[in-house]
């Protein structure tokens, strides 16, 4: 399992979430949560620079393609691990949702401020309440960390489609079950159009999509 990578930045995304880090002649695709991407931009990291990233490595039987999520330090990574421990919040969804600094999200959890949480892509009211119920009292260390806080919203959050993380996570699961990526994406989009609330429950969403793909009533 990969927990840390250090190498040369081969591709730094401008707006997208995936960077490529060249380590020992191998290029690793690493998903960067928005707040991590912004942190690297603030450090003026560009292609050709050498950096180290803490890595969350995710692979399952349903999702055999490994997903690497990068963080600037272990504290950010540990918060991410707490977040994905919440029912219905998988790694892909959490990575796309983290558009605010960790300290701001942690304070919102401790203050039971669902308004800020609902501004995170893919996090609806039900998911926000689950996050608060599961993590309140467990993220005080992050909430008190002024060094990772920001009074301003990250750049261009409104351009992020809240369904993107859910759709991608669903596609990864269905591809792992043998379905074609395009068929999976179309089926997921149709189900979400019929019942948007399913965006808060990936397992229920996959059940509905699987029924639509297989014709099971």
N, C-alpha and C positions, 0 to 999 in steps of 0.2 A: 504494500500500500504506500502511496506517495503522501507525505505530510509536509514537505518543504522542497522548494525548487529555487535554485539561484542560477541565473544565466543572463544572456543578452536579449534584449527586446527586439524581436524580429518584426513584429507588427503590433502597433499600438492603435487601438480603435479610436475613431473620431467620435462617433455617436453610438456604434454598436457595442455589445457587451463582451466580445471575445478578443483576447490578445493572444499572440503567439510568442512563447518564450523559448529561446534556443539554448538547450542544455546538453553539452557533450555531443553536439552534432544532431540532436533530435529536437524537433519543434513540438512543443506541447501547447495545445489549445486550452486556454484558461479563461473561464467565465469570470468577469469582474462585476460585482455588485456596483451600482451607480456611485455610491458614496466612496468606494475604493478607487474607482476610475477617477473621480474628481480629486481624491487625495493624491494620486499619482500625477495628475495634471498640475496641481498646486506645487508639487516638487519639481516640476518641469522635466518629468521623465519623457524621453523621446526614443524613437527607434535607434538602436545602437547602444543605448545605455545598459549597464549591468545592474540588475536588481535581484532581491530575494523576496519570495512570497511564501507565506504560510498557506498550505493547501488543504482544502477539504475534498476528500476523494470519495465519490459515490458511485457504486455499481450494485445492481441487484439482478436476480434471475429475470425479473420482468423488464429490467432496463439494463441489458448487458453492455451497452456502450458506456464506458467510464465518463463521468462528468467531473471536471476539476474546477473548483471555485477558489479564487485567490483572495488573500487578505494581507494587509500590511503588517499585522502583528497578531500574536496569539490571543489577545483579548478580543479582537474583532471576530476571530474564528470561533472562539468559545461562545460568544453571544449568538452567532449564526447557528451553532450546534444546539443551543437552548431553544432558539426559535423553531428549528425544524422538528423539535421534539413535541411541538403542539400538533394535535390531531388535525390532519387535513392540510398541513403546511409542509410540503416536500422541498427538497433542495432547489429545484428549478424555480418553484414559486417564490421561495424565500429570497433567492439571489436577485430575481427581478423586482421584488418588493422593496429591497433595501435602498431606497433613493435618498433617505435622510441619514445623518450621522447616527451612529449607534447610541450615543448619549441622549439624543433627542427622542429616539424611539423608546429607550428604556425609561425615560422620565414620563413619557406618555402612558406607558404601561403602569408605572407606579402611581401616577395621578389618575388612572382610569380614564384617560383622555382618548376615547375611541375616534374622535374627529381626526386627529393626526394619523392614526393608524389606517383609517378608511381612505386617506389620500394616497396610500401606498398601492401601487398597481397589483391587482389580483386580490386585494384584501377588502372584502365587503363587511357589512355590519356584523354578520354572524361570525366570520373569521376573526374580526377585531375583538369581539367579546370573548371568544375562545382563547385568544392570545393573552388578554388581560387576566382571565380566570386562571390560566395555566402558569403564567410567569410573574404575576404581581407578588412582590416580596422576595423574588429570586434574582432580580436584576438591579438591585440597588447600587452595586459597585459601578456598573456602567452608567447609571443615572447620575452619579455624583462626579463623573469624569468630565470636567470642564474642557480638557484639552481636545476632546473629540466632539465638541458641541458646535452648533452653528445656529445663529438667529435667522439666517436666510434660508429659503428653500433652495434645493439644488437646481442647477440650470435645466430648463425645459422639461419639467416633470409632466406637464400637460400633454406632451407629445407621445408619452408611453401609453400604449393600449393595455388596459388592465387585464384583458383576456389573454394576452400574449404568453405569459408564464404558464397559465393553466393549459392552453392549447399545446404548447411545446412539451410540457410534462406528460400530457395525455398521449401525444404523438410518440414520445419515447417509449412509453409503456406498451402501446399497441404495436409498435414496430418490433419490440421485444417478443411479442406474442405471435409475430409472423405476418402482420398486416403491412401493406404498402404505405409509405409515409404520406403520399398525397391523399389516398383513400381515408386514412386515419384523420388527417387534418380537416378534410371536407366534412366527415361524419361528426367530428367534435364541434365544428362551427355550427352545423345544423342543430345539434342537440342544445347547444348554448343559446341559440336563437329562440328555440321553443321554451327553454327553461333556464334563464340566466342565473337563477339561484344555485344551480349546480356548480357554478364556478367556485363556490366556497367548500365543495365536498368532492375532491378528486375521485374518491372511490365510487361514489354514487354516479358521478359523471361517466366514469369508465364502464360501469354496468350498463347504463343507458346506451352508450355508444356501441358497446359490444353487442347488445340486443339488435341495434339498427344494422350493424354490419353482418350479423349472422342470420337475421330474420327470425330470431327467437322472440316469441311473444312474452 
